[in-house]
Amino acid sequence: MSIDFRNTNTVWASVLTETLQRLGLTTAVICPGSRSAPLAIAFAQHPKIEAIPVL
């Protein structure tokens, strides 16, 4: 998993995603939108977390 350090929100979303995965998270149900985009992208890019989008 590569982290994009150009945006603080992206960094925090990546850190949160990695932490949750280490604590046992395997599936994330997300509702992507402009405010949650960094978190949705971090979940979608993580190889060990299945991201399920709900529109």
CHARMM-style PDB file with segment names, atoms N, HN, CA, C and O in Angstrom:
ATOM      1  N   MET     1       0.846  -1.178   0.000  1.00  0.00      PROA
ATOM      2  CA  MET     1       0.000   0.000   0.000  1.00  0.00      PROA
ATOM      3  C   MET     1       0.886   1.233   0.000  1.00  0.00      PROA
ATOM      4  O   MET     1       1.707   1.406   0.900  1.00  0.00      PROA
ATOM      5  N   SER     2       0.729   2.083  -0.992  1.00  0.00      PROA
ATOM      6  HN  SER     2       0.062   1.942  -1.723  1.00  0.00      PROA
ATOM      7  CA  SER     2       1.499   3.321  -1.034  1.00  0.00      PROA
ATOM      8  C   SER     2       0.646   4.461  -0.483  1.00  0.00      PROA
ATOM      9  O   SER     2      -0.562   4.516  -0.713  1.00  0.00      PROA
ATOM     10  N   ILE     3       1.289   5.366   0.244  1.00  0.00      PROA
ATOM     11  HN  ILE     3       2.271   5.322   0.430  1.00  0.00      PROA
ATOM     12  CA  ILE     3       0.588   6.485   0.868  1.00  0.00      PROA
ATOM     13  C   ILE     3       0.939   7.769   0.134  1.00  0.00      PROA
ATOM     14  O   ILE     3       2.110   8.049  -0.120  1.00  0.00      PROA
ATOM     15  N   ASP     4      -0.080   8.546  -0.204  1.00  0.00      PROA
ATOM     16  HN  ASP     4      -1.032   8.319   0.002  1.00  0.00      PROA
ATOM     17  CA  ASP     4       0.096   9.836  -0.864  1.00  0.00      PROA
ATOM     18  C   ASP     4       0.182  10.907   0.221  1.00  0.00      PROA
ATOM     19  O   ASP     4      -0.801  11.160   0.918  1.00  0.00      PROA
ATOM     20  N   PHE     5       1.347  11.540   0.371  1.00  0.00      PROA
ATOM     21  HN  PHE     5       2.146  11.335  -0.195  1.00  0.00      PROA
ATOM     22  CA  PHE     5       1.564  12.507   1.441  1.00  0.00      PROA
ATOM     23  C   PHE     5       1.240  13.946   1.035  1.00  0.00      PROA
ATOM     24  O   PHE     5       1.599  14.868   1.768  1.00  0.00      PROA
ATOM     25  N   ARG     6       0.580  14.174  -0.099  1.00  0.00      PROA
ATOM     26  HN  ARG     6       0.288  13.425  -0.694  1.00  0.00      PROA
ATOM     27  CA  ARG     6       0.282  15.534  -0.545  1.00  0.00      PROA
ATOM     28  C   ARG     6      -0.871  16.163   0.220  1.00  0.00      PROA
ATOM     29  O   ARG     6      -1.043  17.381   0.186  1.00  0.00      PROA
ATOM     30  N   ASN     7      -1.655  15.357   0.903  1.00  0.00      PROA
ATOM     31  HN  ASN     7      -1.515  14.368   0.931  1.00  0.00      PROA
ATOM     32  CA  ASN     7      -2.846  15.866   1.575  1.00  0.00      PROA
ATOM     33  C   ASN     7      -2.928  15.263   2.976  1.00  0.00      PROA
ATOM     34  O   ASN     7      -2.827  14.046   3.131  1.00  0.00      PROA
ATOM     35  N   THR     8      -3.107  16.092   3.985  1.00  0.00      PROA
ATOM     36  HN  THR     8      -3.189  17.081   3.859  1.00  0.00      PROA
ATOM     37  CA  THR     8      -3.178  15.622   5.368  1.00  0.00      PROA
ATOM     38  C   THR     8      -4.320  14.625   5.566  1.00  0.00      PROA
ATOM     39  O   THR     8      -4.156  13.632   6.275  1.00  0.00      PROA
ATOM     40  N   ASN     9      -5.466  14.878   4.952  1.00  0.00      PROA
ATOM     41  HN  ASN     9      -5.599  15.685   4.376  1.00  0.00      PROA
ATOM     42  CA  ASN     9      -6.599  13.956   5.090  1.00  0.00      PROA
ATOM     43  C   ASN     9      -6.278  12.585   4.518  1.00  0.00      PROA
ATOM     44  O   ASN     9      -6.714  11.568   5.059  1.00  0.00      PROA
ATOM     45  N   THR    10      -5.524  12.548   3.436  1.00  0.00      PROA
ATOM     46  HN  THR    10      -5.170  13.373   2.996  1.00  0.00      PROA
ATOM     47  CA  THR    10      -5.129  11.283   2.833  1.00  0.00      PROA
ATOM     48  C   THR    10      -4.212  10.506   3.763  1.00  0.00      PROA
ATOM     49  O   THR    10      -4.340   9.289   3.893  1.00  0.00      PROA
ATOM     50  N   VAL    11      -3.295  11.199   4.406  1.00  0.00      PROA
ATOM     51  HN  VAL    11      -3.191  12.188   4.300  1.00  0.00      PROA
ATOM     52  CA  VAL    11      -2.378  10.547   5.348  1.00  0.00      PROA
ATOM     53  C   VAL    11      -3.165   9.951   6.511  1.00  0.00      PROA
ATOM     54  O   VAL    11      -2.967   8.786   6.858  1.00  0.00      PROA
ATOM     55  N   TRP    12      -4.054  10.737   7.115  1.00  0.00      PROA
ATOM     56  HN  TRP    12      -4.214  11.682   6.833  1.00  0.00      PROA
ATOM     57  CA  TRP    12      -4.827  10.243   8.258  1.00  0.00      PROA
ATOM     58  C   TRP    12      -5.741   9.093   7.860  1.00  0.00      PROA
ATOM     59  O   TRP    12      -5.912   8.150   8.633  1.00  0.00      PROA
ATOM     60  N   ALA    13      -6.326   9.152   6.685  1.00  0.00      PROA
ATOM     61  HN  ALA    13      -6.188   9.918   6.057  1.00  0.00      PROA
ATOM     62  CA  ALA    13      -7.184   8.061   6.214  1.00  0.00      PROA
ATOM     63  C   ALA    13      -6.375   6.783   6.035  1.00  0.00      PROA
ATOM     64  O   ALA    13      -6.848   5.697   6.371  1.00  0.00      PROA
ATOM     65  N   SER    14      -5.165   6.903   5.512  1.00  0.00      PROA
ATOM     66  HN  SER    14      -4.781   7.786   5.239  1.00  0.00      PROA
ATOM     67  CA  SER    14      -4.295   5.739   5.337  1.00  0.00      PROA
ATOM     68  C   SER    14      -3.871   5.157   6.682  1.00  0.00      PROA
ATOM     69  O   SER    14      -3.843   3.938   6.852  1.00  0.00      PROA
ATOM     70  N   VAL    15      -3.543   6.022   7.630  1.00  0.00      PROA
ATOM     71  HN  VAL    15      -3.566   7.012   7.491  1.00  0.00      PROA
ATOM     72  CA  VAL    15      -3.153   5.562   8.968  1.00  0.00      PROA
ATOM     73  C   VAL    15      -4.333   4.855   9.643  1.00  0.00      PROA
ATOM     74  O   VAL    15      -4.164   3.787  10.231  1.00  0.00      PROA
ATOM     75  N   LEU    16      -5.518   5.445   9.559  1.00  0.00      PROA
ATOM     76  HN  LEU    16      -5.656   6.313   9.082  1.00  0.00      PROA
ATOM     77  CA  LEU    16      -6.704   4.842  10.157  1.00  0.00      PROA
ATOM     78  C   LEU    16      -7.014   3.488   9.524  1.00  0.00      PROA
ATOM     79  O   LEU    16      -7.306   2.522  10.229  1.00  0.00      PROA
ATOM     80  N   THR    17      -6.950   3.418   8.200  1.00  0.00      PROA
ATOM     81  HN  THR    17      -6.713   4.203   7.628  1.00  0.00      PROA
ATOM     82  CA  THR    17      -7.225   2.177   7.490  1.00  0.00      PROA
ATOM     83  C   THR    17      -6.249   1.082   7.897  1.00  0.00      PROA
ATOM     84  O   THR    17      -6.658  -0.047   8.167  1.00  0.00      PROA
ATOM     85  N   GLU    18      -4.976   1.404   7.942  1.00  0.00      PROA
ATOM     86  HN  GLU    18      -4.643   2.321   7.722  1.00  0.00      PROA
ATOM     87  CA  GLU    18      -3.959   0.424   8.328  1.00  0.00      PROA
ATOM     88  C   GLU    18      -4.157  -0.027   9.772  1.00  0.00      PROA
ATOM     89  O   GLU    18      -4.021  -1.213  10.074  1.00  0.00      PROA
ATOM     90  N   THR    19      -4.474   0.897  10.655  1.00  0.00      PROA
ATOM     91  HN  THR    19      -4.585   1.860  10.409  1.00  0.00      PROA
ATOM     92  CA  THR    19      -4.703   0.553  12.064  1.00  0.00      PROA
ATOM     93  C   THR    19      -5.904  -0.374  12.211  1.00  0.00      PROA
ATOM     94  O   THR    19      -5.834  -1.373  12.928  1.00  0.00      PROA
ATOM     95  N   LEU    20      -6.997  -0.052  11.541  1.00  0.00      PROA
ATOM     96  HN  LEU    20      -7.054   0.759  10.959  1.00  0.00      PROA
ATOM     97  CA  LEU    20      -8.184  -0.901  11.614  1.00  0.00      PROA
ATOM     98  C   LEU    20      -7.907  -2.297  11.057  1.00  0.00      PROA
ATOM     99  O   LEU    20      -8.385  -3.290  11.606  1.00  0.00      PROA
ATOM    100  N   GLN    21      -7.142  -2.376   9.976  1.00  0.00      PROA
ATOM    101  HN  GLN    21      -6.753  -1.569   9.530  1.00  0.00      PROA
ATOM    102  CA  GLN    21      -6.798  -3.685   9.415  1.00  0.00      PROA
ATOM    103  C   GLN    21      -5.968  -4.488  10.404  1.00  0.00      PROA
ATOM    104  O   GLN    21      -6.198  -5.687  10.565  1.00  0.00      PROA
ATOM    105  N   ARG    22      -5.022  -3.866  11.058  1.00  0.00      PROA
ATOM    106  HN  ARG    22      -4.834  -2.892  10.926  1.00  0.00      PROA
ATOM    107  CA  ARG    22      -4.188  -4.562  12.045  1.00  0.00      PROA
ATOM    108  C   ARG    22      -5.001  -5.024  13.245  1.00  0.00      PROA
ATOM    109  O   ARG    22      -4.635  -5.993  13.910  1.00  0.00      PROA
ATOM    110  N   LEU    23      -6.104  -4.333  13.524  1.00  0.00      PROA
ATOM    111  HN  LEU    23      -6.401  -3.545  12.984  1.00  0.00      PROA
ATOM    112  CA  LEU    23      -6.983  -4.726  14.625  1.00  0.00      PROA
ATOM    113  C   LEU    23      -8.010  -5.780  14.206  1.00  0.00      PROA
ATOM    114  O   LEU    23      -8.808  -6.233  15.027  1.00  0.00      PROA
ATOM    115  N   GLY    24      -7.987  -6.169  12.928  1.00  0.00      PROA
ATOM    116  HN  GLY    24      -7.339  -5.801  12.262  1.00  0.00      PROA
ATOM    117  CA  GLY    24      -8.836  -7.263  12.478  1.00  0.00      PROA
ATOM    118  C   GLY    24      -9.907  -6.930  11.461  1.00  0.00      PROA
ATOM    119  O   GLY    24     -10.667  -7.815  11.068  1.00  0.00      PROA
ATOM    120  N   LEU    25      -9.994  -5.685  11.021  1.00  0.00      PROA
ATOM    121  HN  LEU    25      -9.377  -4.965  11.341  1.00  0.00      PROA
ATOM    122  CA  LEU    25     -11.001  -5.318  10.031  1.00  0.00      PROA
ATOM    123  C   LEU    25     -10.700  -6.000   8.700  1.00  0.00      PROA
ATOM    124  O   LEU    25      -9.571  -5.941   8.214  1.00  0.00      PROA
ATOM    125  N   THR    26     -11.705  -6.645   8.111  1.00  0.00      PROA
ATOM    126  HN  THR    26     -12.622  -6.693   8.506  1.00  0.00      PROA
ATOM    127  CA  THR    26     -11.521  -7.282   6.807  1.00  0.00      PROA
ATOM    128  C   THR    26     -12.462  -6.710   5.752  1.00  0.00      PROA
ATOM    129  O   THR    26     -12.193  -6.822   4.556  1.00  0.00      PROA
ATOM    130  N   THR    27     -13.571  -6.094   6.189  1.00  0.00      PROA
ATOM    131  HN  THR    27     -13.789  -6.003   7.160  1.00  0.00      PROA
ATOM    132  CA  THR    27     -14.557  -5.550   5.264  1.00  0.00      PROA
ATOM    133  C   THR    27     -14.998  -4.170   5.734  1.00  0.00      PROA
ATOM    134  O   THR    27     -15.271  -3.963   6.916  1.00  0.00      PROA
ATOM    135  N   ALA    28     -15.064  -3.232   4.800  1.00  0.00      PROA
ATOM    136  HN  ALA    28     -14.842  -3.400   3.839  1.00  0.00      PROA
ATOM    137  CA  ALA    28     -15.525  -1.880   5.111  1.00  0.00      PROA
ATOM    138  C   ALA    28     -16.665  -1.528   4.164  1.00  0.00      PROA
ATOM    139  O   ALA    28     -16.519  -1.627   2.945  1.00  0.00      PROA
ATOM    140  N   VAL    29     -17.786  -1.123   4.718  1.00  0.00      PROA
ATOM    141  HN  VAL    29     -17.904  -1.043   5.707  1.00  0.00      PROA
ATOM    142  CA  VAL    29     -18.916  -0.650   3.919  1.00  0.00      PROA
ATOM    143  C   VAL    29     -18.830   0.870   3.911  1.00  0.00      PROA
ATOM    144  O   VAL    29     -18.905   1.515   4.957  1.00  0.00      PROA
ATOM    145  N   ILE    30     -18.673   1.430   2.721  1.00  0.00      PROA
ATOM    146  HN  ILE    30     -18.613   0.906   1.872  1.00  0.00      PROA
ATOM    147  CA  ILE    30     -18.443   2.867   2.605  1.00  0.00      PROA
ATOM    148  C   ILE    30     -19.501   3.509   1.714  1.00  0.00      PROA
ATOM    149  O   ILE    30     -20.049   2.869   0.817  1.00  0.00      PROA
ATOM    150  N   CYS    31     -19.774   4.767   1.972  1.00  0.00      PROA
ATOM    151  HN  CYS    31     -19.329   5.287   2.701  1.00  0.00      PROA
ATOM    152  CA  CYS    31     -20.665   5.568   1.146  1.00  0.00      PROA
ATOM    153  C   CYS    31     -19.829   6.747   0.645  1.00  0.00      PROA
ATOM    154  O   CYS    31     -19.786   7.796   1.287  1.00  0.00      PROA
ATOM    155  N   PRO    32     -19.164   6.573  -0.503  1.00  0.00      PROA
ATOM    156  CA  PRO    32     -18.237   7.602  -0.959  1.00  0.00      PROA
ATOM    157  C   PRO    32     -18.932   8.909  -1.328  1.00  0.00      PROA
ATOM    158  O   PRO    32     -20.015   8.927  -1.911  1.00  0.00      PROA
ATOM    159  N   GLY    33     -18.269   9.986  -0.968  1.00  0.00      PROA
ATOM    160  HN  GLY    33     -17.388   9.972  -0.494  1.00  0.00      PROA
ATOM    161  CA  GLY    33     -18.726  11.333  -1.287  1.00  0.00      PROA
ATOM    162  C   GLY    33     -17.533  12.257  -1.179  1.00  0.00      PROA
ATOM    163  O   GLY    33     -16.432  11.804  -0.867  1.00  0.00      PROA
ATOM    164  N   SER    34     -17.719  13.513  -1.423  1.00  0.00      PROA
ATOM    165  HN  SER    34     -18.613  13.882  -1.677  1.00  0.00      PROA
ATOM    166  CA  SER    34     -16.580  14.435  -1.446  1.00  0.00      PROA
ATOM    167  C   SER    34     -15.880  14.537  -0.099  1.00  0.00      PROA
ATOM    168  O   SER    34     -14.654  14.627  -0.050  1.00  0.00      PROA
ATOM    169  N   ARG    35     -16.639  14.526   1.000  1.00  0.00      PROA
ATOM    170  HN  ARG    35     -17.636  14.454   0.960  1.00  0.00      PROA
ATOM    171  CA  ARG    35     -16.017  14.671   2.322  1.00  0.00      PROA
ATOM    172  C   ARG    35     -15.338  13.395   2.796  1.00  0.00      PROA
ATOM    173  O   ARG    35     -14.367  13.454   3.550  1.00  0.00      PROA
ATOM    174  N   SER    36     -15.840  12.243   2.363  1.00  0.00      PROA
ATOM    175  HN  SER    36     -16.630  12.196   1.751  1.00  0.00      PROA
ATOM    176  CA  SER    36     -15.252  10.979   2.809  1.00  0.00      PROA
ATOM    177  C   SER    36     -14.354  10.345   1.750  1.00  0.00      PROA
ATOM    178  O   SER    36     -13.942   9.195   1.900  1.00  0.00      PROA
ATOM    179  N   ALA    37     -14.049  11.071   0.697  1.00  0.00      PROA
ATOM    180  HN  ALA    37     -14.384  12.006   0.576  1.00  0.00      PROA
ATOM    181  CA  ALA    37     -13.251  10.523  -0.400  1.00  0.00      PROA
ATOM    182  C   ALA    37     -11.901   9.965   0.046  1.00  0.00      PROA
ATOM    183  O   ALA    37     -11.553   8.862  -0.376  1.00  0.00      PROA
ATOM    184  N   PRO    38     -11.121  10.661   0.876  1.00  0.00      PROA
ATOM    185  CA  PRO    38      -9.831  10.081   1.282  1.00  0.00      PROA
ATOM    186  C   PRO    38      -9.983   8.738   2.002  1.00  0.00      PROA
ATOM    187  O   PRO    38      -9.184   7.826   1.790  1.00  0.00      PROA
ATOM    188  N   LEU    39     -11.002   8.619   2.846  1.00  0.00      PROA
ATOM    189  HN  LEU    39     -11.651   9.360   3.018  1.00  0.00      PROA
ATOM    190  CA  LEU    39     -11.225   7.368   3.559  1.00  0.00      PROA
ATOM    191  C   LEU    39     -11.699   6.271   2.601  1.00  0.00      PROA
ATOM    192  O   LEU    39     -11.250   5.129   2.693  1.00  0.00      PROA
ATOM    193  N   ALA    40     -12.591   6.613   1.696  1.00  0.00      PROA
ATOM    194  HN  ALA    40     -12.956   7.541   1.620  1.00  0.00      PROA
ATOM    195  CA  ALA    40     -13.073   5.640   0.715  1.00  0.00      PROA
ATOM    196  C   ALA    40     -11.938   5.148  -0.172  1.00  0.00      PROA
ATOM    197  O   ALA    40     -11.857   3.956  -0.470  1.00  0.00      PROA
ATOM    198  N   ILE    41     -11.070   6.044  -0.592  1.00  0.00      PROA
ATOM    199  HN  ILE    41     -11.136   7.012  -0.350  1.00  0.00      PROA
ATOM    200  CA  ILE    41      -9.926   5.669  -1.428  1.00  0.00      PROA
ATOM    201  C   ILE    41      -8.958   4.787  -0.654  1.00  0.00      PROA
ATOM    202  O   ILE    41      -8.453   3.802  -1.191  1.00  0.00      PROA
ATOM    203  N   ALA    42      -8.694   5.132   0.604  1.00  0.00      PROA
ATOM    204  HN  ALA    42      -9.105   5.933   1.040  1.00  0.00      PROA
ATOM    205  CA  ALA    42      -7.773   4.337   1.421  1.00  0.00      PROA
ATOM    206  C   ALA    42      -8.293   2.915   1.603  1.00  0.00      PROA
ATOM    207  O   ALA    42      -7.529   1.957   1.490  1.00  0.00      PROA
ATOM    208  N   PHE    43      -9.596   2.769   1.885  1.00  0.00      PROA
ATOM    209  HN  PHE    43     -10.217   3.548   1.977  1.00  0.00      PROA
ATOM    210  CA  PHE    43     -10.165   1.428   2.016  1.00  0.00      PROA
ATOM    211  C   PHE    43     -10.102   0.680   0.689  1.00  0.00      PROA
ATOM    212  O   PHE    43      -9.746  -0.499   0.664  1.00  0.00      PROA
ATOM    213  N   ALA    44     -10.437   1.339  -0.400  1.00  0.00      PROA
ATOM    214  HN  ALA    44     -10.725   2.296  -0.379  1.00  0.00      PROA
ATOM    215  CA  ALA    44     -10.451   0.692  -1.713  1.00  0.00      PROA
ATOM    216  C   ALA    44      -9.061   0.253  -2.155  1.00  0.00      PROA
ATOM    217  O   ALA    44      -8.926  -0.754  -2.851  1.00  0.00      PROA
ATOM    218  N   GLN    45      -8.034   0.986  -1.766  1.00  0.00      PROA
ATOM    219  HN  GLN    45      -8.144   1.804  -1.201  1.00  0.00      PROA
ATOM    220  CA  GLN    45      -6.673   0.655  -2.191  1.00  0.00      PROA
ATOM    221  C   GLN    45      -5.979  -0.354  -1.284  1.00  0.00      PROA
ATOM    222  O   GLN    45      -4.945  -0.908  -1.656  1.00  0.00      PROA
ATOM    223  N   HSD    46      -6.532  -0.598  -0.104  1.00  0.00      PROA
ATOM    224  HN  HSD    46      -7.372  -0.148   0.198  1.00  0.00      PROA
ATOM    225  CA  HSD    46      -5.865  -1.510   0.829  1.00  0.00      PROA
ATOM    226  C   HSD    46      -6.068  -2.949   0.351  1.00  0.00      PROA
ATOM    227  O   HSD    46      -7.202  -3.371   0.125  1.00  0.00      PROA
ATOM    228  N   PRO    47      -4.979  -3.704   0.195  1.00  0.00      PROA
ATOM    229  CA  PRO    47      -5.090  -5.054  -0.362  1.00  0.00      PROA
ATOM    230  C   PRO    47      -5.766  -6.072   0.557  1.00  0.00      PROA
ATOM    231  O   PRO    47      -6.233  -7.104   0.077  1.00  0.00      PROA
ATOM    232  N   LYS    48      -5.831  -5.810   1.858  1.00  0.00      PROA
ATOM    233  HN  LYS    48      -5.451  -4.971   2.248  1.00  0.00      PROA
ATOM    234  CA  LYS    48      -6.388  -6.796   2.793  1.00  0.00      PROA
ATOM    235  C   LYS    48      -7.788  -6.433   3.286  1.00  0.00      PROA
ATOM    236  O   LYS    48      -8.347  -7.130   4.132  1.00  0.00      PROA
ATOM    237  N   ILE    49      -8.350  -5.354   2.764  1.00  0.00      PROA
ATOM    238  HN  ILE    49      -7.895  -4.788   2.076  1.00  0.00      PROA
ATOM    239  CA  ILE    49      -9.689  -4.926   3.173  1.00  0.00      PROA
ATOM    240  C   ILE    49     -10.600  -4.918   1.950  1.00  0.00      PROA
ATOM    241  O   ILE    49     -10.285  -4.316   0.924  1.00  0.00      PROA
ATOM    242  N   GLU    50     -11.734  -5.597   2.082  1.00  0.00      PROA
ATOM    243  HN  GLU    50     -11.991  -6.086   2.916  1.00  0.00      PROA
ATOM    244  CA  GLU    50     -12.737  -5.576   1.023  1.00  0.00      PROA
ATOM    245  C   GLU    50     -13.612  -4.343   1.237  1.00  0.00      PROA
ATOM    246  O   GLU    50     -14.243  -4.202   2.285  1.00  0.00      PROA
ATOM    247  N   ALA    51     -13.650  -3.465   0.264  1.00  0.00      PROA
ATOM    248  HN  ALA    51     -13.138  -3.580  -0.587  1.00  0.00      PROA
ATOM    249  CA  ALA    51     -14.460  -2.249   0.352  1.00  0.00      PROA
ATOM    250  C   ALA    51     -15.760  -2.458  -0.419  1.00  0.00      PROA
ATOM    251  O   ALA    51     -15.743  -2.776  -1.608  1.00  0.00      PROA
ATOM    252  N   ILE    52     -16.882  -2.277   0.267  1.00  0.00      PROA
ATOM    253  HN  ILE    52     -16.896  -2.019   1.233  1.00  0.00      PROA
ATOM    254  CA  ILE    52     -18.197  -2.427  -0.351  1.00  0.00      PROA
ATOM    255  C   ILE    52     -18.843  -1.046  -0.410  1.00  0.00      PROA
ATOM    256  O   ILE    52     -19.238  -0.502   0.622  1.00  0.00      PROA
ATOM    257  N   PRO    53     -18.954  -0.472  -1.615  1.00  0.00      PROA
ATOM    258  CA  PRO    53     -19.568   0.858  -1.723  1.00  0.00      PROA
ATOM    259  C   PRO    53     -21.097   0.777  -1.716  1.00  0.00      PROA
ATOM    260  O   PRO    53     -21.683  -0.123  -2.317  1.00  0.00      PROA
ATOM    261  N   VAL    54     -21.725   1.718  -1.038  1.00  0.00      PROA
ATOM    262  HN  VAL    54     -21.249   2.450  -0.550  1.00  0.00      PROA
ATOM    263  CA  VAL    54     -23.180   1.847  -1.016  1.00  0.00      PROA
ATOM    264  C   VAL    54     -23.494   3.254  -1.505  1.00  0.00      PROA
ATOM    265  O   VAL    54     -23.058   4.241  -0.912  1.00  0.00      PROA
ATOM    266  N   LEU    55     -24.243   3.333  -2.576  1.00  0.00      PROA
ATOM    267  HN  LEU    55     -24.597   2.532  -3.058  1.00  0.00      PROA
ATOM    268  CA  LEU    55     -24.542   4.646  -3.153  1.00  0.00      PROA
ATOM    269  C   LEU    55     -25.911   5.129  -2.782  1.00  0.00      PROA
ATOM    270  OT1 LEU    55     -26.313   6.219  -3.190  1.00  0.00      PROA
TER     271      LEU     55
END
